[in-house]
Amino acid sequence: MPPPRKSRTGLFVGLAVVLVLLLAGGGTGAFLLLNRDSSSTPEAPSTSSEATAAAPALLQQQPGEGPPRKYGDTAVYDACSLLTMADLTNLGITLTDQFPVGHDYVDIDVPADKALPQGTLDPLTHCYYSMKSLEWVQVFVYQPPFTAQKDMESRKGKPERGGHTVHQADGFSVANYQDHKNNTWDISLWQQDLIVEVSFQTEKKQPYGSLDAKAFADKLESLVKAAIQKGPTAPMLHIYPEPFAGKFKDPCDVASADAYRKSYPNAGLPALVKTQFHVFASDTPMERHPESALQGGALCQRYNIAPEASLDVANYRVLEASLRMWDKPQAAIDRNAYQCDPADKHPFGPPVAITPSLGTGQACMTNLQIDWVLDFQLGEVNVSVQGDHGGPASYTLPPVEGLRDELLPAARHIAEQGVQK
């Protein structure tokens, strides 16, 4: 299975293995949320089983609205619709509060003349879950023309090249096997123009509810096969119930195509998104007051279809928006004050003020060493906006003034449109 791509914030999109480290730093643009009681410090998030059990479930899934998205003439299968949170719950799986649910999908239809093949390892859609045992399970979908035909054929041949058996079942070619070298169990299902790969970790002996690894793999194969046979669907929706129910926009409606075009008007169609949604709310100490507040969060990266995907430094652009949502306005005020106060302690140096300010608080840019992030406040939400130029050259950054001027149009659009529904 291909490794998830690493984003510029230090997150693995879909495999966010460094959440704890980034959150402990404070002041970054990532939305990293962990379950903490009021006695915990930001540097020491609680990871106890008691704290996990006490955390209220925050994230829910709903079927997407409308028809499936189109990539050229191809109706897209959505990875999170092929294996849902409800499916895992029914198998006895509890999701962890340590990592978010990741979802990569096609947000808007892509006309045939824009539907270019993308990166060799990049799936068209992708879904990531992490179990309470901290083992992950992922679903990858490959379809042409997003995946070039030669890459489709190469992926189909991967199981046999590894010495694994391929059999025919219900109109699919199927390989269902344990990869001892990588400590994963891999399931490949394919037809002429569709490949679905499912992978889960096998480092621990029994993290799969009442099932062993082989039985869990067989159940996943059956569930995903049945979902494929129903046909493509719209992308799965991730929503928050109380206390955030109906209050805040989806992060990709914040990092919208219109917001993207404000900063990158000539960058091509921004139809592809990568999201992360935290599974639990977290009771989090305020930055400058003794009480705590309930925090939820989400992140969206919106990127364009470039001729050589992220390797095309000249054309590839990403707009990332992350949201920290609070049930108390003072928590957002405190967070904004901390983020933009150069006298406070910041892991990578003091923030740079942006004038005139945006939103309901201060606006500033903070250095993350490999990038800058623009932070501001909108009511009960702290918003962080970030960019990415792709490729190795993206680590040679322009000065903060250049990045400020690049990110400001999108940030202004987000501030004008708001994050409230």
PATOR-176062 format. One line per 2 residues: for each residue x, y, z of N, C-alpha, C. Coordinates in steps of 0.02 Angstrom, whole numbers. Each point is the difference from the previous one (the first is absolute). Last residue first. Layout:
N
X/Y/Z/X/Y/Z/X/Y/Z  ... $
This chain:
421
-1136/1435/485/-50/-19/-50/-56/51/-3  258/60/73/-65/-21/26/-46/-20/-57 $
217/96/-28/3/-73/11/-63/-27/31  67/228/-171/-12/-27/66/5/-76/3 $
29/184/-178/-52/-51/-6/-17/-30/67  174/162/-13/-62/31/-25/-57/-50/-2 $
216/-75/61/-25/44/51/-67/32/-21  115/-133/-157/-26/-42/54/-30/43/54 $
109/112/-173/-62/-31/-24/-32/-43/54  210/93/45/-52/52/0/-66/-29/-24 $
187/-141/-9/-20/12/69/-55/53/4  97/-45/-211/-42/-56/22/-24/11/71 $
149/162/-86/-64/0/-37/-47/-57/21  223/13/101/-49/50/23/-65/-2/-41 $
207/-131/-42/-53/-30/40/-55/49/19  192/70/-130/-30/-57/-33/-60/-27/38 $
134/174/89/-39/26/-56/-34/-57/-38  143/-60/177/-57/39/26/-44/23/-58 $
201/-105/-53/-50/-48/21/-62/36/28  184/134/-58/-27/-32/-59/-55/-50/17 $
116/105/176/-42/49/-35/-32/-31/-62  158/-123/131/-68/1/28/-44/49/-37 $
199/-102/-142/-5/33/65/-73/5/22  59/-207/-154/6/72/-7/-5/32/68 $
92/-254/-20/-58/43/7/14/72/-18  75/-262/-39/35/63/-5/-53/54/-2 $
-69/-220/3/32/12/64/46/61/-2  -117/-88/-191/-46/35/45/31/14/68 $
100/-127/-184/15/71/2/-45/39/47  -29/-238/-45/57/16/44/14/74/6 $
-254/-69/-62/67/-17/-23/55/20/47  -232/135/22/16/-66/-25/73/-9/-19 $
-133/190/102/17/4/-71/22/-66/-28  -163/105/212/50/-51/-18/11/6/-75 $
-127/138/236/6/-17/-70/54/-52/-11  -188/102/205/68/-18/-19/2/-18/-73 $
-157/98/230/3/-8/-72/72/-8/-20  -181/-12/229/69/3/-24/0/-15/-74 $
-183/77/214/11/-21/-69/75/7/-16  -185/-18/222/67/22/-21/14/-31/-68 $
-245/54/131/43/-42/-40/67/34/-13  -207/90/101/19/-57/42/49/-47/-35 $
-18/236/-103/-46/-19/54/28/-56/42  152/40/-174/-68/17/-22/-48/-25/53 $
288/54/-37/-58/-24/39/-64/22/-33  273/-58/-87/-46/52/21/-60/-32/34 $
266/-53/-127/-50/-15/52/-44/61/12  187/-122/-186/-35/63/16/-58/-17/47 $
252/-121/-59/-72/-8/4/-31/66/22  244/-106/-123/-32/48/43/-75/-13/-1 $
226/-173/-38/-53/40/-29/-23/53/49  171/-159/49/-5/-16/-71/-55/40/-34 $
43/60/225/65/-22/-26/-3/-18/-74  -179/105/119/2/-70/18/64/-34/-25 $
-101/266/63/48/-42/-35/-3/-71/25  -199/195/-10/46/-35/44/44/-46/-41 $
-174/235/-20/30/-58/-33/54/-29/45  -245/152/41/73/-4/1/23/-60/-40 $
-225/164/103/23/-43/-54/76/1/0  -218/50/191/62/19/-34/14/-49/-57 $
-251/21/64/57/7/46/60/27/-36  -213/-57/-103/-22/32/63/57/8/50 $
34/-11/-277/-45/-33/46/-14/40/62  224/63/-122/-57/-36/-28/-44/-25/56 $
185/224/-27/-15/-67/25/-60/-30/-35  171/176/-122/-50/0/54/-20/-72/18 $
202/-29/1/-44/58/4/-24/20/-70  132/-207/158/-28/17/-65/-47/59/9 $
226/-108/147/-67/28/-3/-20/15/-72  168/-194/95/4/64/-34/-71/26/-10 $
119/-182/191/-43/13/-57/11/70/-28  199/-145/127/-59/42/13/-41/10/-63 $
144/-230/40/13/71/-7/-64/41/7  7/-241/17/41/14/-58/12/75/-11 $
-129/-98/188/53/-49/-13/47/20/-56  -121/170/174/-21/-34/-61/58/-45/-22 $
-93/167/222/47/-50/-24/-29/-37/-60  -60/263/58/-11/-67/27/50/-49/-30 $
-13/229/-69/32/-5/65/-9/-69/32  -102/72/-210/71/-16/-8/38/-7/66 $
-263/-44/-74/39/39/49/74/-17/-6  -194/-102/-119/24/62/-30/41/44/48 $
-101/-217/59/29/-10/-66/35/63/-26  -124/7/206/63/-37/5/34/-4/-68 $
-212/96/7/48/43/34/68/-34/6  -179/-125/-88/22/51/-47/51/47/32 $
-101/-161/137/43/-33/-49/28/51/-50  -158/74/159/64/-16/32/49/-30/-51 $
-220/41/-72/35/63/13/69/-13/29  -143/-183/-27/25/23/-65/38/65/7 $
-104/-82/192/54/-45/-19/30/19/-67  -191/114/85/62/21/32/59/-44/-19 $
-229/-46/-72/36/51/-39/67/19/31  -116/-243/23/2/62/38/40/52/-40 $
-31/-223/-77/-67/12/26/-2/63/43  165/-59/-221/-6/0/73/-73/9/20 $
183/-73/-220/-66/23/20/-7/-8/75  196/16/-206/-9/-21/70/-65/32/23 $
112/-57/-257/-48/33/44/5/-30/70  148/30/-253/-16/-41/58/-42/41/48 $
86/-5/-277/-33/36/54/-15/-49/56  160/25/-244/-21/-38/59/-33/46/50 $
79/-21/-278/-26/45/52/-26/-43/57  182/-37/-220/-45/-26/52/-21/58/44 $
119/-53/-265/-12/43/57/-50/-34/48  165/-34/-246/-36/-31/56/-6/49/58 $
123/45/-211/-73/5/-5/-38/-24/62  246/3/-34/-22/61/-33/-76/9/4 $
115/-195/82/10/58/44/-29/63/-31  -45/-262/-23/-1/56/-47/3/65/39 $
-19/-217/100/68/10/-24/6/59/-47  -209/-81/95/39/40/47/73/10/-21 $
-155/-67/-198/-21/1/70/49/40/43  7/-8/-239/39/-52/33/-13/0/75 $
-130/146/-140/20/-52/-47/41/-57/31  -177/127/154/59/22/-37/24/-56/-45 $
-221/78/153/21/-54/-43/56/27/-44  -57/95/255/-20/1/-70/26/-61/-38 $
-78/38/271/55/7/-46/-24/-9/-72  -64/35/287/-29/-1/-68/57/12/-50 $
-39/-84/271/48/22/-51/-34/-5/-68  -93/14/271/-9/-16/-71/59/27/-40 $
-96/-64/275/50/28/-45/-17/-20/-72  -105/18/279/0/-30/-66/50/37/-44 $
-107/-28/280/43/26/-52/-5/-39/-65  -85/71/282/-6/-46/-56/42/27/-57 $
-35/37/288/32/16/-64/-13/-55/-51  -85/113/257/-4/-57/-45/24/21/-70 $
88/110/236/-54/4/-48/3/-62/-45  95/103/264/11/-35/-63/-61/10/-45 $
121/159/211/-49/-51/-17/16/-32/-68  132/183/98/8/-64/37/-50/-54/-21 $
106/193/-166/-49/-1/54/3/-69/33  127/60/-196/13/55/46/-52/6/55 $
7/-177/-175/69/25/0/12/49/57  -183/-200/22/9/62/-37/71/25/7 $
-69/-263/17/12/61/39/8/60/-46  -149/-217/-67/67/29/-8/8/62/44 $
-148/-233/-73/-6/51/52/70/30/9  -102/-120/-227/49/-3/54/-10/58/47 $
-136/-169/-201/11/66/28/51/-6/56  1/-180/-201/-27/17/65/9/75/13 $
69/-100/-206/-54/-45/18/-34/21/65  123/154/-199/14/-34/63/-60/-38/24 $
80/56/-256/-51/17/49/16/-37/65  112/77/-259/9/-36/63/-53/26/49 $
54/-3/-293/-27/26/62/22/-43/59  47/73/-276/20/-47/51/-23/29/67 $
-62/39/-285/7/20/70/23/-58/43  -38/106/-276/19/-56/44/12/25/70 $
-53/139/-197/-54/-47/10/14/-54/51  83/233/-121/13/-25/69/-53/-49/23 $
111/90/-250/-62/-19/35/15/-29/69  173/181/-110/-37/-59/-25/-56/-19/47 $
156/193/21/30/-64/18/-38/-61/-26  -21/259/5/22/-31/-62/25/-72/9 $
-81/148/181/-49/7/-55/19/-37/-64  52/0/265/33/-33/-57/-45/3/-61 $
-65/105/206/72/0/8/37/-28/-61  -236/9/-1/20/67/21/76/4/7 $
-109/-207/-45/12/41/-60/20/71/18  -60/-153/175/62/-22/-34/16/47/-58 $
-205/29/108/55/24/42/67/-17/-32  -190/-86/-105/3/72/-8/57/30/41 $
-48/-229/22/31/13/-65/6/75/-12  -5/-64/255/-41/-14/-58/39/12/-65 $
27/-25/263/53/1/-51/-33/-17/-67  -158/0/155/40/59/21/59/9/-48 $
-134/-185/-27/-42/57/-18/32/65/24  101/-200/57/10/11/-72/-49/49/-29 $
-11/-66/232/62/37/-13/14/12/-74  -250/-8/99/51/-50/-16/65/36/-16 $
-162/142/151/6/-27/-67/49/-59/-2  -145/70/223/60/18/-38/1/-36/-68 $
-182/-21/165/26/68/11/54/19/-50  -134/-215/41/-29/49/-46/29/70/5 $
62/-153/199/-47/-21/-52/-26/59/-41  161/-27/195/16/37/-61/-49/-12/-56 $
22/-101/231/-28/68/2/12/40/-63  -90/-206/-48/7/48/54/69/-5/32 $
15/-105/-231/-61/10/39/12/52/55  127/-31/-248/7/3/72/-68/9/33 $
99/-116/-249/-37/53/35/11/-5/75  72/-91/-269/21/-4/71/-30/60/36 $
-56/-147/-244/2/62/38/22/-14/71  48/-131/-250/-29/-3/67/8/66/35 $
-10/-12/-270/46/-7/57/-38/-1/66  -131/-90/-214/29/64/20/46/-10/60 $
-28/-215/-150/-44/45/38/35/67/11  8/-252/-163/30/61/28/-52/43/36 $
-50/-266/-14/16/54/-46/29/61/35  -66/-229/80/-55/48/0/13/58/-47 $
164/-169/42/-53/-26/-43/-61/45/-2  183/45/148/18/12/-70/-56/-20/-46 $
-25/-52/226/-7/72/-11/18/18/-72  31/-223/72/-71/16/-5/-12/74/-14 $
222/-71/37/-26/-29/-62/-74/17/-10  103/58/203/21/44/-54/-25/-25/-67 $
-45/-132/192/-33/65/5/18/45/-59  108/-211/19/-71/-9/-15/-36/68/0 $
228/-6/64/-8/-17/-71/-73/-4/-19  50/29/226/12/61/-38/-8/-13/-74 $
-13/-186/142/-58/44/10/7/64/-41  182/-147/4/-54/-29/-39/-63/42/6 $
187/62/131/12/12/-71/-57/-27/-43  -6/-47/229/-12/71/-11/9/17/-74 $
55/-215/69/-72/8/0/-19/73/-12  228/-49/22/-26/-31/-61/-76/9/-4 $
112/78/196/17/39/-59/-30/-29/-63  -134/-54/219/71/-1/-13/13/36/-66 $
-213/59/165/26/-35/-58/76/-5/1  -160/121/148/2/-71/17/31/-42/-55 $
70/248/1/-61/-21/33/6/-73/21  193/87/-94/-54/3/-48/-66/-24/30 $
245/6/77/-32/65/6/-65/5/-40  192/-180/77/-73/-5/-2/-32/70/7 $
246/-45/-22/-30/-65/-10/-76/2/-10  181/191/-82/-26/-25/64/-42/-61/-13 $
99/108/-183/55/-3/48/-22/-28/67  -107/45/-230/-4/-64/36/55/-7/51 $
-152/195/-169/60/-20/36/-12/-64/39  -127/69/-235/-2/15/71/62/-29/33 $
-130/65/-260/59/-21/38/-11/16/74  -118/-16/-270/-13/10/72/61/-27/37 $
-76/82/-268/47/-33/45/-18/18/72  -107/1/-269/-10/20/69/47/-41/43 $
-39/71/-276/38/-37/49/-16/29/68  -97/8/-275/-8/15/71/45/-45/42 $
-56/-16/-242/20/69/11/-9/23/72  -33/-236/-65/36/29/-56/27/70/15 $
-37/-130/217/-34/-14/-63/38/38/-54  58/-83/275/2/41/-60/-42/-29/-56 $
100/0/277/-58/-19/-39/2/40/-65  166/-70/229/-7/34/-64/-60/-29/-37 $
119/14/263/-54/-28/-41/-4/41/-63  180/-49/226/-19/37/-60/-53/-38/-39 $
132/33/256/-40/-47/-38/-29/40/-58  239/42/147/-67/20/-21/-35/-61/-29 $
242/38/72/-47/-7/56/-69/27/-18  202/-26/-143/-24/66/19/-50/-1/58 $
100/-203/-82/55/48/-3/-21/68/26  -155/-181/-29/39/-5/61/56/52/2 $
-242/-18/-119/67/23/-20/43/2/63  -238/-138/-73/40/35/50/69/16/-28 $
-243/-31/-143/61/-31/26/33/43/54  -185/-29/-215/-13/13/70/55/-35/40 $
-94/72/-267/58/-24/38/-10/21/72  -158/-20/-244/8/13/71/65/-30/25 $
-170/77/-227/62/-33/17/17/20/72  -258/-2/-91/61/35/19/60/-48/-3 $
-238/-59/-33/18/49/-51/63/40/15  -81/-174/147/-54/50/-8/19/55/-50 $
205/-139/47/-60/-7/43/-48/57/-14  262/-127/-60/-57/35/-28/-61/-12/44 $
278/6/65/-56/-42/-21/-56/44/-27  285/-5/71/-56/40/-24/-55/-48/-23 $
235/-10/173/-50/-31/-43/-54/50/-19  267/55/59/-64/-12/31/-52/-24/-51 $
242/80/-20/-9/-71/15/-67/-17/31  88/216/-87/19/-14/68/-9/-72/20 $
-68/78/-212/73/13/3/27/-14/70  -232/-13/-34/35/-57/-28/75/10/0 $
-136/181/78/-5/-60/43/39/-59/-28  -6/205/-134/40/2/61/-7/-62/44 $
-111/71/-216/49/-54/2/40/-4/64  -165/170/-45/-34/-65/-3/50/-58/6 $
82/221/-13/-30/-13/65/-35/-68/1  93/76/-204/53/-16/48/-29/-16/68 $
-145/75/-169/23/-69/-13/54/-20/49  -79/222/12/-53/-47/17/24/-72/-8 $
141/168/-75/3/-6/73/-56/-45/26  5/52/-229/59/-41/16/8/-10/75 $
-171/143/-79/-15/-70/-14/59/-45/16  -36/229/138/17/-18/-69/-8/-75/-10 $
-140/149/175/58/-46/0/13/-22/-71  -168/148/8/41/27/54/63/-41/7 $
-187/-41/-158/67/20/-21/43/30/56  -95/-205/61/23/44/-53/-55/52/-17 $
40/-113/248/-40/-3/-62/33/43/-53  24/-104/275/36/20/-61/-45/-9/-60 $
-6/14/292/-36/-12/-62/41/28/-58  27/-85/278/27/38/-56/-39/-19/-63 $
-10/-17/293/-29/-20/-64/26/47/-54  74/-87/272/-6/49/-53/-30/-32/-63 $
56/-21/290/-27/-35/-58/-14/53/-53  165/-27/244/-41/34/-49/-28/-48/-52 $
79/-4/278/11/-28/-66/-45/36/-50  -6/42/236/45/42/-39/24/-34/-64 $
-172/-70/163/65/-31/10/56/39/-34  -224/64/-31/19/15/69/67/-30/18 $
-36/49/-258/-36/-35/52/25/19/70  -10/136/-245/46/-28/48/-40/-29/58 $
-33/72/-283/-26/-6/68/55/-27/45  -41/111/-269/45/-24/53/-37/1/67 $
-28/14/-295/-31/7/66/44/-32/52  -10/98/-280/36/-35/53/-37/12/66 $
1/32/-298/-30/15/65/33/-45/52  107/12/-202/-52/48/-18/-40/19/61 $
257/-76/31/-66/-28/-16/-47/55/-21  278/-8/-20/-58/35/27/-65/-37/-19 $
233/-53/-67/-22/-31/63/-65/31/25  99/80/-205/0/-73/-5/-29/-33/62 $
-76/251/-71/59/-35/25/-8/-75/0  -167/112/-166/36/31/56/56/-46/25 $
-155/52/-244/28/-49/48/41/36/54  -197/141/-113/67/-25/-15/20/-56/48 $
-216/150/-79/9/-62/37/66/-34/-18  -107/202/-95/40/14/60/20/-63/37 $
-142/2/-196/63/32/-21/45/18/58  -218/-100/35/46/-47/-32/66/33/-19 $
-137/99/210/-14/-12/-71/55/-41/-32  -81/-4/260/58/20/-40/-16/-14/-74 $
-149/47/246/11/-38/-62/58/30/-40  5/26/265/-42/25/-55/17/-39/-63 $
98/-70/203/-50/45/27/-48/26/-52  155/-228/48/-11/49/-53/-59/44/21 $
165/-123/186/-53/-13/-49/-1/54/-54  109/-111/252/21/34/-61/-52/-16/-53 $
26/-15/284/-43/-13/-58/25/43/-58  51/-93/280/23/35/-60/-42/-20/-60 $
-15/10/288/-21/-34/-61/23/42/-59  141/20/231/-62/17/-34/-19/-51/-53 $
136/-41/241/11/19/-69/-66/15/-34  11/-59/234/68/24/-10/13/25/-71 $
-197/-110/109/-1/74/4/69/29/-15  -111/-241/-99/39/33/51/-12/75/2 $
-174/-209/-74/51/45/-26/34/37/58  -117/-251/-8/-6/67/29/56/43/-28 $
-131/-245/-78/59/43/1/-19/68/30  -139/-204/-55/27/3/67/61/46/7 $
-147/-42/-195/50/-53/8/33/2/69  -158/164/-65/-36/-64/-2/47/-59/6 $
91/217/-15/-36/-8/64/-35/-67/3  101/61/-203/50/-19/51/-33/-10/68 $
-137/76/-176/24/-68/-15/49/-23/54  -74/222/9/-51/-47/23/20/-72/-14 $
136/173/-82/7/-5/73/-51/-49/28  59/-44/-254/-23/56/41/16/-11/74 $
67/-72/-266/9/-26/67/-14/57/48  -43/39/-223/11/-71/-8/13/-35/66 $
-26/237/-22/-65/-32/-9/7/-76/-8  192/138/18/-34/-2/65/-70/-29/-6 $
129/30/-200/31/-50/44/-36/-5/67  -108/64/-243/26/35/59/25/-51/52 $
-28/3/-283/-17/-36/62/33/36/59  -71/109/-249/51/-15/51/-30/-40/58 $
-40/30/-279/-36/11/64/43/-28/56  84/89/-249/-1/-52/50/-40/21/61 $
67/127/-204/-61/-39/-10/-9/-54/53  145/197/73/-9/-13/-71/-67/-35/-9 $
11/-6/215/68/19/-19/6/-16/-74  -218/42/183/28/-24/-63/72/24/-8 $
-185/-57/219/40/48/-36/29/-33/-63  -238/-81/106/73/-6/9/36/54/-39 $
-246/69/72/32/-55/-38/73/-7/17  -159/107/190/4/6/-72/35/-59/-33 $
59/42/253/-58/25/-35/12/3/-75  108/-171/204/6/62/-36/-63/18/-38 $
4/-146/232/10/-7/-72/2/68/-34  83/-8/250/-64/-6/-35/14/-12/-74 $
132/-5/265/0/-3/-73/-72/-4/-25  135/105/236/-48/-47/-29/7/2/-75 $
140/85/246/-7/-6/-72/-52/-51/-20  57/48/233/-12/62/-34/-19/-10/-73 $
-1/-128/260/8/-10/-71/-19/64/-37  96/7/251/-62/-7/-37/13/-9/-74 $
162/-76/211/-8/50/-53/-66/-11/-37  90/-143/177/-42/55/21/-14/50/-55 $
144/-193/-27/-69/-23/11/-46/58/17  230/41/-22/-28/-17/-64/-73/-20/7 $
124/41/194/-14/62/-35/-32/-14/-68  70/-184/127/-56/33/33/-18/64/-37 $
189/-122/-68/-62/-31/-24/-60/32/32  220/148/-35/-23/-55/41/-64/-29/-29 $
149/191/-65/-11/-57/-45/-26/-60/38  35/292/18/-17/-64/31/-10/-53/-53 $
169/213/-26/-68/-21/-11/-13/-68/31  186/190/27/-9/-69/24/-73/-21/-8 $
89/218/-57/58/-42/-16/-11/-73/20  -162/175/44/5/-12/-72/58/-46/-18 $
-103/-37/240/31/56/-33/2/-13/-74  -181/-92/195/55/-15/-45/29/64/-29 $
-194/-17/146/63/-1/37/60/-14/-44  -231/3/-75/21/67/16/65/2/39 $
-42/-200/-175/-41/29/53/32/66/23  9/-123/-250/37/22/59/-49/24/53 $
30/-124/-261/-43/1/58/41/19/62  61/90/-250/4/-61/39/-46/7/60 $
63/118/-259/-40/0/61/5/-67/35  104/169/-213/13/-58/41/-35/1/67 $
19/132/-223/-59/0/44/4/-51/55  196/160/-135/-35/-64/-4/-55/-2/52 $
163/181/-32/-62/4/-38/-38/-65/-2  160/83/210/7/-18/-70/-68/3/-34 $
52/43/241/8/55/-46/8/-20/-73  67/-181/186/-44/58/5/12/49/-56 $
107/-223/70/34/62/-16/-43/61/8  -85/-221/28/40/19/57/38/65/-13 $
-123/-101/-175/-43/32/49/40/24/60  112/-123/-167/-18/67/-23/-44/36/51 $
65/-224/45/58/43/-1/-19/71/-21  -165/-170/-5/19/17/68/58/49/1 $
-74/-90/-209/-47/48/30/22/22/69  95/-153/-182/39/48/40/-45/52/33 $
-69/-182/-153/38/-31/54/38/49/43  -202/-26/-182/28/57/35/38/-24/61 $
-107/-80/-234/39/-37/50/38/50/42  -151/80/-163/-27/-67/8/39/-43/49 $
130/190/-86/-70/4/-18/-27/-71/0  200/91/147/-12/-46/-53/-75/4/-15 $
141/208/105/-50/-53/8/7/-49/-58  126/204/24/29/-56/38/-50/-54/14 $
-33/200/-135/-5/15/71/35/-52/43  -20/-17/-241/49/49/19/-3/18/74 $
-74/-247/-86/-17/69/-16/51/48/28  9/-268/-91/11/44/57/-15/72/-20 $
-103/-245/-94/44/57/-13/5/43/61  -43/-270/9/-36/64/-8/50/56/-10 $
67/-246/-80/-3/40/61/-39/63/-12  -49/-232/-134/41/60/-2/-4/38/65 $
-20/-271/-27/-42/59/0/44/63/0 $
